[in-house]
Amino acid sequence: MDIYLVGGAVRDELLGRPVAERDWGVVGATPAELESLGYIAVGRDFPVFLHPQTREEHALARLERKVAPGYRGFATEFSPGVTLEQDLARRDLTINAMARDAAGRLIDPFGGQADLGQRVLRHVSPAFVEDPVRILRVARFLARFAPLGFRVAPETLALMRRMVEAGEVDALVPERVWRELARALDEPAPRAAIEALRECGALRVLLPEVDALFGVPQRAQWHPEIDTGEHVLLALQIAAARGTSQAVRFAVLAHDLGKGLTPREEWPRHHGHETRGLAAIEALCSRLRVPQEHRELALLASRFHTHVHRGLELRTSTVLELLEHCDAFRRPARFKEFLEACECDARGRLGHAATPYPQRARLERALAIATATTLSERDREGLEGAAFGERLRRKRLAALHSLLDEPSPPTPAA
């Protein structure tokens, strides 16, 4: 048998990027032969094995044949007679369809090295249309490589549009959609993924709540970029540049969904969009089975982001209510992520990427003051249940009133 380094490791090596993991393709072998050498079978749908020492994945060369709609509708064939080129031909993009042999020689039957040089994401063959997951993968790779100047080849984008029009995207299962979207959010340019999905029409199918934001105007006084969808992409890119968590990036993506539901006659104002968007977030998260912590943070960001934007003018009683509504005393780390999402929102406006955001510091100080405020033994005497909580609340309010700076003049909400 022959073993080849395949896929992403070859691509990243040629790009001069660190190789995170190494996958191997095995030609001319059977599962029994690999197991006899100590390889550990782990593949569910096709033969994948872990190397007995390195634990790196080794997959038998295989062919795939489309037999039904959706990304699961494939029959897989593997045998010692399947060649390396046949195995590479079933891959999505040319830059992922290269290999190196044991001597280190590059095997590149589909021009992947040239496409790396031209900074192009191009499909390997017309069989690309058979797997709708490839649309999501193209978007994810664009989110990773857009900062290097990569773009989607026009002919590949055309195939993606045809797949959407044929209803292939409708067959994607929620877990796979979320998995690819989450990975795209973690990349350096997540906005590029959203733009690619929108350009081929998949965003309208997979994330209609987000797609609805494009073309919805906001008041130019506060949003020079005007378009709500563009604002969300600006904020999302700020979140990526700041190295925020995936949960924060999702919250930023979802925080303004209520603006997509504003009646047209009320444009460009969006009064009440904070609460109007809650149902849209719940629907999106339920449909894609988004993790609960992402859902909770997105709901907080939608409901209370304008409170934080007005953080310099809030009365101390309102500040305390905000901390309580956000469960900040029990979950300070989540509150910190909530403030991070709000700051990304405020900076995600044309010309405001570097605008100071002192509102966050005031609310962080408020949480520190209120958290440090406790009841002495004497204060606790005779108090039980709700009475204890009310006494503590009054003491926290007094501490905030005396230690927080006086509110500043009103500031506009982002």
C-alpha positions in Angstrom: 0.0 0.0 0.0 1.0 3.6 -0.5 0.3 6.4 2.1 0.0 10.1 1.1 -0.3 13.3 3.1 -3.5 14.8 1.8 -5.8 17.8 2.0 -5.4 20.8 4.4 -1.9 19.9 5.6 -0.5 20.1 2.0 -2.5 23.3 1.3 -1.3 25.1 4.5 2.3 24.0 4.0 2.3 25.6 0.5 0.8 28.8 2.0 3.4 28.9 4.7 0.8 28.5 7.4 1.2 26.3 10.5 -0.2 22.8 9.9 -2.7 22.1 12.7 -3.4 18.5 11.8 -2.2 16.0 9.3 -4.5 13.6 7.4 -3.4 10.7 5.3 -4.8 8.9 2.3 -4.1 5.2 1.9 -4.1 3.6 -1.5 -4.0 -0.1 -2.3 -5.0 -1.5 1.1 -8.0 -3.1 2.8 -9.4 -2.5 6.3 -8.2 -5.9 7.4 -4.7 -5.1 6.3 -4.6 -1.8 8.3 -6.1 -3.5 11.4 -3.4 -6.2 11.2 -0.8 -3.4 11.4 -2.4 -2.0 14.5 -4.5 0.8 13.0 -7.6 1.5 15.0 -10.9 1.8 13.0 -13.0 4.9 13.9 -14.9 5.7 10.7 -18.7 5.3 10.8 -19.6 5.9 7.1 -16.3 4.9 5.5 -13.0 3.4 6.5 -11.0 5.8 8.7 -8.3 4.6 11.0 -6.0 6.1 13.6 -2.3 5.4 13.3 -1.2 3.2 16.2 1.5 5.6 17.3 0.7 9.1 16.1 -3.1 8.7 16.2 -3.3 10.7 13.0 -6.2 9.9 10.7 -5.7 7.5 7.8 -8.5 7.1 5.3 -8.8 4.5 2.6 -9.0 6.0 -0.9 -12.7 5.9 -1.9 -15.2 6.9 -4.6 -18.6 8.5 -3.9 -21.8 8.2 -6.0 -24.8 10.4 -5.5 -27.9 8.3 -4.9 -30.3 10.6 -3.0 -30.8 14.4 -2.2 -28.9 16.0 0.6 -25.4 15.6 1.9 -26.1 12.1 3.2 -27.3 10.8 -0.2 -24.1 9.1 -1.2 -23.0 5.6 -1.8 -19.3 5.1 -0.9 -17.1 2.6 -2.6 -13.6 1.7 -1.4 -11.2 -1.0 -2.6 -7.5 -1.4 -3.2 -8.1 -0.5 -6.8 -9.2 3.1 -6.1 -6.4 5.4 -7.2 -5.2 8.5 -5.5 -6.4 10.8 -8.3 -9.9 9.2 -8.0 -9.9 9.9 -4.3 -8.7 13.5 -4.7 -11.4 14.1 -7.4 -14.2 13.7 -4.9 -12.9 16.6 -2.8 -14.6 20.0 -2.8 -11.9 22.6 -3.8 -8.7 22.3 -5.8 -6.7 23.7 -3.0 -7.8 20.8 -0.8 -7.2 18.2 -3.6 -3.4 17.9 -3.4 -1.2 15.3 -1.8 2.5 14.5 -1.1 4.0 11.1 -1.5 6.5 9.5 0.9 9.4 11.2 -0.9 7.7 14.6 -0.5 6.7 15.1 -4.1 3.6 17.2 -4.7 0.8 15.5 -6.5 -1.6 18.1 -7.9 -3.9 16.7 -10.6 -6.4 19.6 -10.5 -4.3 22.7 -10.3 -4.6 23.5 -6.6 -1.1 25.0 -6.4 -1.9 27.4 -9.2 -5.2 28.4 -7.5 -3.3 29.0 -4.3 -1.1 31.4 -6.2 -4.0 33.1 -7.8 -5.9 33.2 -4.5 -9.0 31.4 -5.9 -11.4 29.0 -4.3 -12.4 26.7 -7.2 -14.4 23.5 -7.3 -12.6 20.3 -8.4 -15.3 18.9 -10.7 -19.0 19.3 -11.6 -19.7 16.7 -8.9 -19.4 19.7 -6.5 -23.1 20.2 -7.0 -23.9 16.8 -5.4 -23.1 17.8 -1.8 -24.8 21.0 -0.4 -22.4 21.0 2.6 -19.8 22.2 0.1 -21.6 25.6 -0.1 -21.0 26.0 3.7 -17.4 24.8 3.4 -16.7 27.4 0.6 -18.1 30.1 2.9 -16.0 28.9 5.8 -12.8 28.7 3.8 -13.4 32.2 2.5 -13.8 33.4 6.1 -10.4 31.9 6.8 -8.5 33.0 3.7 -10.2 36.3 2.6 -7.5 38.2 4.6 -5.0 36.7 2.2 -6.9 37.9 -0.8 -8.8 34.8 -1.7 -12.1 35.0 -3.6 -14.6 32.4 -4.9 -14.2 31.6 -8.6 -17.1 32.9 -10.7 -17.9 29.4 -12.0 -17.9 28.0 -8.5 -20.3 30.7 -7.3 -22.5 29.9 -10.3 -22.6 26.2 -9.2 -23.5 27.3 -5.7 -26.4 29.3 -7.0 -27.7 26.4 -9.1 -27.6 24.2 -6.0 -29.6 26.6 -4.0 -32.1 27.0 -6.8 -32.4 23.2 -7.1 -33.4 23.0 -3.4 -30.2 21.1 -2.4 -29.6 23.4 0.6 -33.1 22.6 1.9 -31.9 19.0 2.6 -29.2 20.1 5.0 -29.7 18.9 8.6 -29.6 21.6 11.3 -26.6 20.2 13.2 -24.4 20.3 10.1 -25.4 23.8 9.2 -24.6 25.0 12.7 -21.3 23.2 12.8 -20.1 24.9 9.6 -21.5 28.3 10.6 -19.9 28.1 14.0 -16.5 27.3 12.5 -16.9 30.2 10.0 -17.7 32.5 12.9 -14.4 31.5 14.5 -12.4 32.4 11.4 -10.5 35.7 10.9 -13.1 37.1 8.4 -16.6 35.8 9.4 -18.3 38.6 7.4 -16.9 37.0 4.2 -18.8 33.8 5.0 -22.1 35.6 5.4 -21.5 37.6 2.2 -20.7 34.4 0.2 -23.8 32.7 1.5 -25.9 35.8 0.6 -24.4 36.1 -2.8 -25.3 32.5 -3.8 -28.8 32.7 -2.2 -28.1 30.2 0.6 -28.4 32.8 3.4 -32.0 33.4 2.5 -32.7 29.7 3.0 -30.4 28.9 6.0 -30.5 32.2 8.0 -33.6 34.1 6.7 -33.6 36.3 9.9 -30.1 37.6 9.0 -30.8 37.9 5.3 -33.8 40.1 6.1 -31.5 42.8 7.6 -30.0 43.7 4.2 -31.8 46.6 2.6 -33.3 47.8 5.9 -32.2 51.4 6.5 -31.2 53.0 9.8 -30.9 56.6 10.7 -27.7 58.0 9.1 -27.2 60.2 12.1 -26.2 57.2 14.2 -25.4 54.7 11.5 -23.5 56.3 8.6 -23.4 52.9 6.9 -27.3 53.1 6.8 -27.9 49.4 5.8 -28.7 47.2 8.9 -27.1 44.2 7.3 -23.9 46.1 6.6 -23.9 47.3 10.2 -24.1 43.7 11.5 -21.2 42.7 9.2 -19.1 45.6 10.4 -19.8 44.7 14.1 -19.1 41.0 13.4 -15.7 41.9 11.9 -14.9 44.1 14.9 -15.7 41.1 17.1 -13.3 38.9 15.0 -10.6 41.6 15.1 -10.9 41.7 18.9 -10.5 38.0 19.2 -13.9 37.5 20.9 -15.4 34.1 21.7 -17.7 32.3 19.3 -20.7 33.0 21.6 -20.0 36.8 21.4 -19.7 36.6 17.6 -23.0 34.8 17.4 -24.6 37.4 19.7 -23.3 40.2 17.5 -24.7 38.5 14.4 -28.1 38.1 16.0 -28.4 41.3 18.2 -30.4 43.4 15.6 -32.7 40.7 14.1 -35.6 42.8 15.4 -34.8 45.5 12.8 -35.6 43.1 10.1 -39.1 42.9 11.5 -39.7 46.7 11.7 -42.8 47.7 9.6 -41.6 49.4 6.5 -43.6 52.6 7.2 -41.5 53.1 10.4 -38.1 53.1 8.6 -35.5 54.3 9.3 -36.5 54.2 13.0 -36.6 50.9 14.8 -38.4 51.6 18.1 -38.8 48.4 20.1 -36.5 46.3 17.9 -34.7 45.1 21.0 -37.6 43.0 22.2 -39.1 42.4 18.7 -35.9 40.4 17.9 -36.2 38.0 20.8 -38.7 35.7 19.0 -36.5 35.7 15.9 -33.4 34.7 17.9 -35.4 31.9 19.6 -36.6 30.6 16.2 -33.1 30.7 14.7 -31.6 28.9 17.6 -34.3 26.3 17.8 -34.1 25.6 14.1 -30.3 25.2 14.0 -30.0 23.8 17.6 -27.6 26.5 18.6 -25.9 25.8 22.0 -27.8 27.2 25.0 -25.0 29.5 26.1 -25.0 31.1 22.6 -28.7 31.5 22.7 -28.7 33.2 26.1 -26.0 35.6 25.2 -27.7 36.6 22.0 -31.0 37.2 23.8 -29.3 39.4 26.3 -27.5 41.4 23.6 -30.7 41.9 21.7 -32.8 43.0 24.7 -30.3 45.2 26.5 -27.7 46.5 24.1 -29.3 49.9 23.9 -29.3 50.1 27.7 -25.5 49.6 27.7 -25.1 52.2 24.9 -26.8 54.6 27.3 -24.7 53.4 30.2 -23.2 56.9 31.0 -26.6 58.4 31.6 -28.4 55.6 33.4 -29.6 56.2 36.9 -28.0 54.0 39.5 -31.3 52.3 40.1 -31.5 51.4 36.4 -27.9 50.2 36.5 -28.7 47.8 39.3 -31.8 46.6 37.5 -29.7 45.9 34.4 -27.2 43.9 36.5 -30.0 41.9 38.0 -31.8 41.3 34.7 -28.5 40.0 33.2 -27.9 37.8 36.2 -24.5 39.5 36.5 -23.9 38.6 40.1 -24.1 34.9 39.5 -22.7 34.9 36.0 -20.1 37.7 35.8 -18.2 36.0 33.0 -21.3 36.0 30.8 -22.0 39.6 31.7 -18.5 40.5 30.5 -19.1 38.8 27.2 -22.4 40.6 27.0 -20.6 43.9 27.4 -18.1 42.8 24.7 -20.9 42.2 22.3 -22.3 45.6 23.0 -19.0 47.3 22.4 -18.6 45.5 19.1 -22.1 46.7 18.2 -21.2 50.3 19.0 -17.9 50.1 17.1 -19.5 48.4 14.2 -20.5 51.6 12.5 -18.9 53.2 9.5 -16.1 55.4 10.9 -16.5 54.3 14.5 -14.2 51.3 14.8 -11.9 53.2 17.1 -14.5 55.3 18.9 -14.0 55.1 22.8 -16.7 53.2 24.6 -16.6 54.4 28.3 -20.1 53.0 28.9 -18.6 49.5 29.4 -16.1 50.7 32.0 -18.9 52.3 34.1 -21.0 49.2 34.1 -18.0 47.0 34.9 -17.2 49.3 37.8 -20.9 49.1 38.9 -20.8 45.3 39.0 -17.5 45.4 41.0 -19.1 47.9 43.5 -22.3 46.0 43.9 -20.6 42.6 44.2 -18.3 43.9 47.0 -21.3 45.2 48.9 -22.4 42.6 51.5 -24.5 42.6 54.7 -22.8 42.5 58.0 -24.0 40.1 60.8 -25.8 42.9 62.4 -27.5 43.8 59.1 -28.7 40.2 58.7 -30.4 39.9 62.1 -34.0 38.9 61.8 -33.9 38.7 58.0 -35.2 35.8 56.0 -36.0 35.1 52.4 -37.2 38.1 50.4 -36.5 40.5 53.3 -32.8 39.5 53.1 -32.6 40.1 49.4 -34.4 43.4 49.7 -32.0 44.7 52.4 -29.0 43.7 50.3 -30.5 45.3 47.3 -31.0 48.6 49.1 -27.4 48.5 50.4 -26.1 47.9 46.9 -28.1 50.7 45.5 -26.7 53.1 48.2 -23.2 52.0 47.4 -23.7 52.5 43.7 -25.3 56.0 44.3 -22.3 57.1 46.3 -19.4 55.6 44.4 -20.5 55.8 40.7 -19.7 59.0 38.9 -22.6 61.3 38.2 -24.3 60.5 34.9 -22.9 62.2 31.9 -25.0 64.0 29.3 -27.2 61.7 27.1 -25.4 59.7 24.4 -27.0 58.3 21.3 -27.9 54.6 21.1 -26.1 52.6 18.5 
